């Protein structure tokens, strides 16, 4: 079973926080959407055509709210997007595609994140695009510098005035951007657990640099870590279902 979380950004200037509001699962050939406790936020009014937060929604097809975030195969940039995300038609996975691209649209303040599955493995890993790269100082021949397999260092910016959970990413001495901010809390918790258990810390490496892509799809990376028994991704109250399964 695969699952995604829909996260929403509070538009209020004093907040701008990302909050999980719904969970999407694919089980027994059905798409199942249910609201999480984050949806009880006073400024969140619900997803289009699914306003009742105490209901579970079922569909044989993916819900329009999410299907509109998947680039049509008829669009000329479709094959470029597959290449940027390191996929092809043969291994295309709908949930993985949405998770890597975050299902972002310029017209709203929603994103989608993939929930990693343990499946008996002791490895926690996922792919992501570096955020905020457009605001970093440009360098020449960047595509030659960021080759596949390059080590990416990271640093927690506890004094960041915009986000005390921010995780900055570095290639050598040069800052290249940030970890997606809606995953920061989990990465901080995971790192604290690994430190306390004296286990190896997570590693990040480049998968590819997409020189011809828009800035948000320039640098694709892999996050990989030991998965401690005590670590449960997305376990805060906002991720818990309003209606128990």
Secondary structure, DSSP 8 states (H G I E B T S, - for coil): -EEEEEEEE---TTT--EEEEEEEEEETTEEEEEEBGGGG-TT---BTTB--TT-EEEESS--HHHHTTS--TTSTTHHHHHHHTT--STT--HHHHHHHHTT--TTSSEEEEE----TT-SEEEEEEE-BSGGGS---TTHHHHS-TT-EEEEEE-TT-SS-TT-EEEEETTEEEEE--GGGHHHHHHHHHHHHHTT----EEEEEEE-TTS-GGGSEEEEEEEE--TT--TT-SGGGSBSS--
